[in-house]
């Protein structure tokens, strides 16, 4: 199907291919399954990229609500690098688009707090992001030369500085740098994932309202706290259905056993400094990335993670006392090896999520995207009704902005070709098996 474009806001924006809806004077209806990183990014970009002349209705379905899955419990350490400090596949695009969405969410939050004024108040920092940077001490001599070489090829917008122990301790007092080398990313971010997702949904609501006011068409957005047990429930109601359920996509009967995903349950603990300990975590000290990470949420609040329980099918956020105890036995020794004071912090809770880990490719572990009409119906029906966006794994924050934008543009134009072939090749590889 040919791709048409409309010049909106001085940029090329795909015009919807669902002409039958526009001709019948009914809104084009999209169902987005999942209200995590993938789902909300897709919803935002469906609104932002759709023609101002078309009525659009977007229904988001999530049984728990905003951030109800693994996205809401993500550690929130945002940077575009691998454990070996190498720039990830399409890292520059992913980094830029994630920052753009963070700005969108921050703007919505500021607007809410300031009674309609979207400008940030002076000398303030929103609750969804800490701009402290991230510090990664080198823990093994095996890859030091490679890591140092990779660090020299960093993005200008997310620099990596190779520093020695004294400089690292200047950033984080009491930190341990066993090999006298650490990699500091000053522009990297620590995100409160749940707050970010709630703010991004608020931004989607604001965008739909604003576009309806200034355009000639109506934009509608609704959140349904409802579980979708199978795709046939929605088949007659929508022009397109975008499945952004993460690990739960594999539990849909139409997709069960047909996706190249590995399931991994990860547990994150909340840590707090008690009132009798007066030494706050320094105001400008970065989060710490090692075998166990420490994501700074405030002067006396941190998240520590994460465990890796492979082949789990437990997608509940609830954590038993036994599971939390076992997690602390794994995480605390790793975290205290680089930041000994963490032993004095008190655990105040734990949360868990089931990650959908994608297959390993020559470009790394990449999400899986694409039109799946053939997978749903069988054969080659040439349709573009069912779309899949999953497999974000442990890098949802990095991938969700750019890939959500590409997915929305592909859905609007009914053109899977807008999605990089590295992300859609899984379908053809499965057919050959």
GITA-V230425 format. One record per residue. RES is the residue in one letter. PHI is phi in whole degrees, -180 to 180 (999 if undefined). PSI is psi in degrees with one decimal (* if undefined). NEAR is the number of other ideal C-beta (glycine too) atoms within 8 Angstrom. Layout:
res=[RES | RES]
phi=[PHI | PHI]
psi=[PSI | PSI]
near=[NEAR | NEAR]
//
This chain:
res=[X | X | X | X | X | X | X | X | X | X | X | X | X | X | X | X | X | X | X | X | X | X | X | X | X | X | X | X | X | X | X | X | X | X | X | X | X | X | X | X | X | X | X | X | X | X | X | X | X | X | X | X | X | X | X | X | X | X | X | X | X | X | X | X | X | X | X | X | X | X | X | X | X | X | X | X | X | X | X | X | X | X | X | X | X | X | X | X | X | X | X | X | X | X | X | X | X | X | X | X | X | X | X | X | X | X | X | X | X | X | X | X | X | X | X | X | X | X | X | X | X | X | X | X | X | X | X | X | X | X | X | X | X | X | X | X | X | X | X | X | X | X | X | X | X | X | X | X | X | X | X | X | X | X | X | X | X | X | X | X | X | X | X | X | X | X | X | X | X | X | X | X | X | X | X | X | X | X | X | X | X | X | X | X | X | X | X | X | X | X | X | X | X | X | X | X | X | X | X | X | X | X | X | X | X | X | X | X | X | X | X | X | X | X | X | X | X | X | X | X | X | X | X | X | X | X | X | X | X | X | X | X | X | X | X | X | X | X | X | X | X | X | X | X | X | X | X | X | X | X | X | X | X | X | X | X | X | X | X | X | X | X | X | X | X | X | X | X | X | X | X | X | X | X | X | X | X | X | X | X | X | X | X | X | X | X | X | X | X | X | X | X | X | X | X | X | X | X | X | X | X | X | X | X | X | X | X | X | X | X | X | X | X | X | X | X | X | X | X | X | X | X | X | X | X | X | X | X | X | X | X | X | X | X | X | X | X | X | X | X | X | X | X | X | X | X | X | X | X | X | X | X | X | X | X | X | X | X | X | X | X | X | X | X | X | X | X | X | X | X | X | X | X | X | X | X | X | X | X | X | X | X | X | X | X | X | X | X | X | X | X | X | X | X | X | X | X | X | X | X | X | X | X | X | X | X | X | X | X | X | X | X | X | X | X | X | X | X | X | X | X | X | X | X | X | X | X | X | X | X | X | X | X]
phi=[999 | -68 | -107 | -114 | -129 | -122 | -83 | -122 | 54 | 60 | -138 | -80 | -127 | -68 | -90 | -61 | -92 | -86 | -66 | -62 | -68 | -66 | -69 | -90 | 60 | -113 | -68 | -77 | -113 | -122 | -108 | -111 | -94 | 114 | -118 | -105 | -55 | -66 | -62 | -73 | -64 | -62 | -61 | -58 | -75 | -61 | -69 | -68 | -97 | -77 | -64 | -68 | -92 | -112 | -73 | -132 | -123 | -119 | -109 | -102 | -113 | -154 | -59 | -92 | 122 | -59 | 66 | -75 | -101 | -66 | -60 | -70 | -112 | -63 | -65 | 85 | -85 | -109 | -163 | -103 | -123 | -83 | -58 | -95 | 63 | -96 | -61 | -73 | -52 | 52 | -61 | -65 | -64 | -64 | -62 | -61 | -69 | -66 | -63 | -61 | -69 | -61 | -63 | -62 | -66 | -61 | -61 | -65 | -67 | -61 | -62 | -67 | -67 | -98 | 64 | 106 | -86 | -86 | -73 | -74 | -67 | -64 | 56 | -123 | -131 | -65 | -77 | -94 | -146 | -110 | -95 | -105 | 86 | -136 | -117 | -120 | -70 | -74 | -112 | -135 | -76 | -59 | -115 | -60 | -62 | -65 | -63 | -64 | -66 | -62 | -62 | -72 | -107 | -78 | -72 | -68 | -86 | -147 | -71 | -123 | -109 | -85 | -129 | -94 | -59 | -64 | -69 | -63 | -71 | -68 | -82 | -130 | -55 | 79 | -71 | -103 | -123 | -61 | -108 | 58 | -150 | -141 | -114 | -108 | -113 | -65 | -91 | -66 | -125 | -116 | -110 | -84 | -60 | -65 | -64 | -62 | -63 | -65 | -70 | -67 | -64 | -60 | -63 | -63 | -61 | -62 | -64 | -61 | -66 | -66 | -67 | -67 | -75 | -96 | -97 | -96 | -121 | -104 | -117 | -127 | -137 | -139 | -111 | -116 | -81 | -146 | -85 | -97 | -82 | -157 | -71 | -65 | -57 | -109 | -60 | -90 | -98 | -127 | -76 | -152 | -123 | -110 | -91 | -125 | -90 | 61 | -62 | -71 | -60 | -71 | -93 | -67 | -60 | -71 | -118 | -58 | 75 | -119 | -114 | -83 | -111 | -113 | -95 | -146 | -87 | -120 | -114 | -122 | -107 | -98 | -122 | -139 | -84 | -74 | -63 | -77 | -103 | -92 | -85 | -68 | -67 | -53 | -56 | -108 | -75 | -75 | -70 | -121 | -119 | -151 | -60 | -127 | -98 | -125 | -100 | -73 | -110 | 170 | -63 | -130 | -139 | -143 | -111 | -125 | -165 | -134 | -83 | -133 | -103 | -75 | 66 | -75 | -120 | -89 | -101 | -71 | -78 | -66 | -127 | -77 | -61 | -63 | -65 | -66 | -64 | -64 | -65 | -65 | -65 | -87 | -80 | -61 | -61 | -68 | -70 | -72 | -66 | -107 | -137 | -54 | -60 | -63 | -63 | -84 | -80 | -109 | -76 | -113 | 169 | -149 | -144 | -142 | -150 | -99 | -82 | -100 | -89 | -79 | -69 | -83 | -123 | -63 | -98 | 105 | -84 | -111 | -59 | -114 | -134 | 137 | -78 | -122 | -56 | -64 | -70 | -77 | -96 | 82 | 77 | -117 | -90 | 69 | -87 | -140 | -97 | -107 | -130 | -126 | -140 | -150 | 76 | -70 | 58 | -95 | -123 | -60 | -62 | -73 | -83 | -67 | -67 | -69 | -71 | -63 | -68 | -63 | -63 | -62 | -65 | -67 | -66 | -61 | -102 | 55 | -133 | -65 | -63 | -74 | -94 | -54 | -62 | -61 | -97 | -110 | -66 | -58 | -66 | -77 | -67 | -67 | -65 | -83 | -78]
psi=[133.5 | 155.5 | 127.3 | 152.1 | 149.7 | 136.7 | 101.1 | 128.3 | 40.1 | 26.4 | 156.4 | 122.2 | 129.2 | 135.4 | 142.6 | 142.8 | -0.5 | 69.5 | -30.0 | -34.5 | -45.9 | -35.7 | -29.2 | 6.4 | 29.2 | 155.2 | 151.0 | 128.0 | 129.7 | 136.9 | 125.2 | 115.5 | 111.4 | 132.6 | 42.8 | -154.4 | -50.5 | -50.6 | -45.2 | -32.5 | -44.2 | -44.6 | -45.8 | -47.8 | -27.9 | -41.6 | -48.7 | -30.9 | -8.6 | 152.8 | 140.1 | -13.0 | -4.7 | 135.8 | 129.8 | 133.6 | 124.4 | 122.4 | 122.9 | 129.0 | 126.3 | 124.7 | -39.2 | -34.7 | -162.3 | 126.5 | 27.4 | -16.4 | -147.7 | -27.3 | -40.0 | -15.8 | 9.6 | 148.9 | -28.4 | 15.4 | 111.8 | 117.4 | 162.6 | 32.2 | 153.9 | 172.3 | -22.5 | 19.0 | 26.4 | 138.9 | 127.2 | 165.5 | 125.1 | 36.1 | -35.5 | -46.2 | -43.6 | -42.5 | -47.0 | -48.9 | -32.7 | -41.1 | -38.7 | -44.3 | -35.7 | -41.6 | -38.7 | -46.0 | -42.3 | -40.6 | -41.2 | -39.5 | -43.8 | -40.5 | -40.2 | -47.7 | -36.8 | 16.9 | 41.5 | -15.2 | 117.3 | -8.9 | 142.3 | 140.2 | 153.1 | 144.4 | 36.2 | 158.3 | 126.0 | 160.6 | -6.3 | -13.0 | 137.0 | 120.0 | 65.9 | -14.8 | 178.4 | 138.4 | 127.2 | 103.1 | 140.8 | 128.9 | -13.3 | 137.1 | -11.1 | -44.1 | 19.2 | -46.0 | -41.9 | -44.0 | -41.8 | -39.5 | -43.3 | -38.9 | -29.0 | -15.3 | 34.7 | 166.2 | 146.0 | -26.7 | -6.8 | 80.8 | 155.8 | 122.5 | 125.4 | 119.0 | 158.7 | 177.4 | -41.4 | -39.5 | -38.2 | -41.1 | -22.9 | -29.9 | -45.1 | 95.9 | 139.0 | 2.4 | 147.9 | 128.5 | 85.5 | -28.9 | 14.7 | 32.5 | 131.8 | 156.1 | 118.9 | 126.4 | 90.9 | -28.5 | -5.7 | 158.1 | 154.9 | 119.6 | 138.1 | 99.4 | -43.6 | -45.0 | -38.6 | -46.5 | -40.0 | -39.2 | -35.7 | -38.3 | -40.3 | -40.0 | -38.6 | -43.5 | -45.1 | -41.6 | -44.1 | -42.4 | -45.1 | -41.6 | -34.4 | -32.0 | -39.8 | -17.5 | 179.9 | -1.2 | 167.4 | 134.4 | 129.0 | 142.2 | 130.9 | 144.9 | 128.0 | 115.8 | 79.1 | 138.2 | 131.8 | 109.4 | -28.0 | 156.6 | -21.8 | -23.4 | -33.1 | -1.8 | -33.6 | -5.8 | -21.3 | 151.4 | -31.1 | 144.9 | 121.0 | 115.9 | 110.0 | 43.8 | 3.0 | -133.2 | -30.5 | -13.2 | -35.4 | -10.8 | -8.9 | 135.5 | -31.9 | -19.4 | -5.5 | 126.6 | 9.5 | 3.7 | 139.3 | 58.4 | 147.2 | 134.3 | 138.1 | 119.1 | 129.9 | 136.2 | 136.2 | 136.7 | 148.0 | 133.4 | 145.5 | 143.8 | 128.1 | 163.1 | -26.5 | -10.8 | 114.0 | -10.3 | 97.4 | 158.6 | 130.0 | 141.6 | -39.4 | 11.3 | 140.2 | 166.0 | 164.7 | 132.5 | 118.7 | -152.9 | -29.2 | 135.3 | 156.5 | 110.6 | 113.5 | 126.5 | -8.9 | -178.5 | -28.0 | 22.1 | 133.9 | 156.9 | 140.3 | 135.5 | -175.9 | 155.0 | 164.0 | 95.0 | 98.5 | 151.7 | 17.0 | 151.5 | 11.9 | 104.8 | 11.6 | 142.8 | -21.9 | 143.2 | 128.4 | 163.3 | -40.9 | -44.6 | -40.8 | -39.4 | -44.8 | -37.8 | -42.3 | -34.4 | -27.8 | -45.2 | -42.0 | -44.2 | -37.7 | -44.0 | -41.6 | -17.6 | -28.7 | -23.9 | 82.6 | -35.2 | -15.0 | -19.6 | -24.6 | -10.2 | 155.2 | 134.1 | 128.8 | -3.8 | 173.1 | 151.6 | 155.7 | 158.7 | 155.8 | 112.3 | 144.3 | 101.3 | 125.2 | 168.4 | 154.0 | 130.2 | 179.0 | -21.4 | 7.8 | -171.0 | 107.6 | 144.5 | 163.1 | 129.5 | 169.1 | 170.1 | 132.1 | 26.4 | -42.8 | -34.5 | -36.0 | -47.0 | -24.2 | 148.5 | -168.3 | 86.3 | -7.0 | 14.2 | 170.2 | 50.8 | -38.3 | 129.4 | 149.8 | 134.9 | 99.5 | -174.4 | 30.7 | -19.2 | -132.8 | 9.7 | 35.1 | -40.9 | -38.5 | -44.7 | -24.9 | -34.3 | -54.2 | -44.9 | -31.9 | -36.9 | -45.6 | -41.1 | -44.1 | -43.3 | -37.0 | -41.4 | -46.3 | -34.6 | -1.0 | 41.4 | 98.0 | -19.1 | -15.0 | -14.2 | 132.3 | 139.4 | -25.0 | -23.5 | -13.9 | -7.6 | -18.7 | -33.0 | -41.8 | -32.0 | -36.3 | -37.4 | -29.5 | -13.2 | *]
near=[7 | 3 | 9 | 8 | 8 | 9 | 7 | 8 | 4 | 4 | 6 | 5 | 13 | 14 | 11 | 14 | 11 | 10 | 7 | 6 | 12 | 11 | 6 | 6 | 4 | 7 | 10 | 14 | 13 | 15 | 13 | 15 | 14 | 15 | 15 | 17 | 14 | 18 | 16 | 16 | 16 | 16 | 14 | 16 | 13 | 15 | 15 | 8 | 11 | 13 | 10 | 10 | 7 | 12 | 10 | 16 | 11 | 16 | 11 | 16 | 13 | 17 | 8 | 8 | 9 | 12 | 14 | 11 | 16 | 15 | 15 | 15 | 13 | 14 | 10 | 13 | 14 | 11 | 11 | 11 | 13 | 8 | 3 | 8 | 12 | 8 | 11 | 12 | 7 | 8 | 12 | 10 | 8 | 15 | 14 | 11 | 12 | 14 | 9 | 9 | 14 | 14 | 8 | 11 | 14 | 13 | 10 | 13 | 14 | 14 | 11 | 7 | 6 | 10 | 4 | 5 | 7 | 7 | 6 | 7 | 7 | 4 | 3 | 6 | 6 | 9 | 6 | 12 | 12 | 11 | 7 | 10 | 12 | 15 | 16 | 12 | 15 | 13 | 9 | 7 | 5 | 4 | 7 | 11 | 6 | 8 | 12 | 10 | 8 | 13 | 12 | 6 | 7 | 12 | 10 | 4 | 8 | 12 | 10 | 11 | 9 | 9 | 10 | 9 | 8 | 6 | 10 | 15 | 11 | 6 | 12 | 12 | 7 | 8 | 14 | 9 | 14 | 8 | 10 | 6 | 12 | 15 | 14 | 16 | 16 | 8 | 9 | 13 | 13 | 16 | 14 | 11 | 14 | 10 | 10 | 14 | 16 | 10 | 13 | 15 | 14 | 12 | 13 | 13 | 9 | 10 | 12 | 13 | 9 | 8 | 12 | 11 | 6 | 6 | 9 | 4 | 12 | 7 | 16 | 10 | 11 | 8 | 10 | 8 | 7 | 7 | 5 | 10 | 6 | 8 | 12 | 6 | 7 | 10 | 9 | 3 | 6 | 11 | 8 | 12 | 13 | 15 | 16 | 14 | 13 | 16 | 15 | 11 | 16 | 12 | 8 | 14 | 6 | 9 | 13 | 8 | 5 | 6 | 11 | 8 | 14 | 9 | 14 | 12 | 13 | 16 | 15 | 14 | 14 | 12 | 13 | 11 | 13 | 6 | 3 | 4 | 7 | 4 | 5 | 8 | 9 | 7 | 5 | 4 | 10 | 15 | 15 | 15 | 8 | 12 | 5 | 12 | 13 | 12 | 13 | 13 | 9 | 7 | 7 | 7 | 10 | 13 | 12 | 14 | 13 | 11 | 10 | 6 | 9 | 7 | 7 | 9 | 6 | 7 | 11 | 5 | 10 | 5 | 10 | 6 | 5 | 6 | 11 | 13 | 8 | 8 | 13 | 10 | 8 | 10 | 14 | 12 | 8 | 11 | 15 | 10 | 11 | 12 | 12 | 8 | 8 | 13 | 7 | 6 | 10 | 7 | 11 | 6 | 6 | 12 | 11 | 15 | 14 | 17 | 14 | 16 | 11 | 14 | 10 | 5 | 8 | 2 | 6 | 8 | 10 | 11 | 12 | 15 | 12 | 12 | 11 | 12 | 12 | 11 | 11 | 9 | 8 | 5 | 5 | 4 | 7 | 4 | 8 | 12 | 9 | 13 | 15 | 14 | 13 | 16 | 13 | 15 | 11 | 8 | 9 | 14 | 13 | 13 | 12 | 14 | 14 | 13 | 15 | 18 | 12 | 12 | 17 | 14 | 14 | 15 | 14 | 13 | 14 | 9 | 12 | 9 | 6 | 10 | 12 | 7 | 6 | 9 | 13 | 13 | 8 | 11 | 11 | 8 | 9 | 9 | 6 | 5 | 4]
//
